[in-house]
Amino acid sequence: MTIDTSADTALASAISQVESGLRDHALRPDIVSFFDDATSTVSHIVRAPGGNACAIIDSVLDFDMPSGRIGHASAERLAHYVNAHGLQVMWVLETHVHADHLTAAPWLQRQLGG
C-alpha cells in the first residue's frame, strides 16, 4: 500500500520510523504480555529498544464480586516484572474503556511512576 505523504511531513517521518523499525530488529520494542484468567484480559509491558523505559498497557485490578473487595495480585505481577528487569515506567496506558475489568493504573502509577 502506498500513502501520499507529500503534504504531511510528520506522517512521512512516522511512517519512515515504523518502516525502519520493522527492518531492524534492534529497533523493535520488547513486549511481554500477562494473561489474567479471571477477566480474560491481556496486559502488556512494552520496553523501548535498547533502553529501560517502558509502558504498562491495560492493567487489571482484581475484584471479587461476592465480597466487593479489590486486590492487587495481577498488578503486582506487572510491578514485579518491572522491578526485576530494572525498568522505568514512563507511561501507564489504557487502550479503551474496560467493561470487563477494573484498571490498576492508579495503583501502578503510585508504585512505579509513569
PyMOL commands that set and color helices and strands:
alter all, ss='L'
color gray80, all
select helices_A, chain A and resi 9-23+25-27+73-84+105-112
alter helices_A, ss='H'
color red, helices_A
select strands_A, chain A and resi 30-36+41-47+53-57+62-64+69-71+88-93
alter strands_A, ss='S'
color yellow, strands_A
deselect
rebuild
show_as cartoon
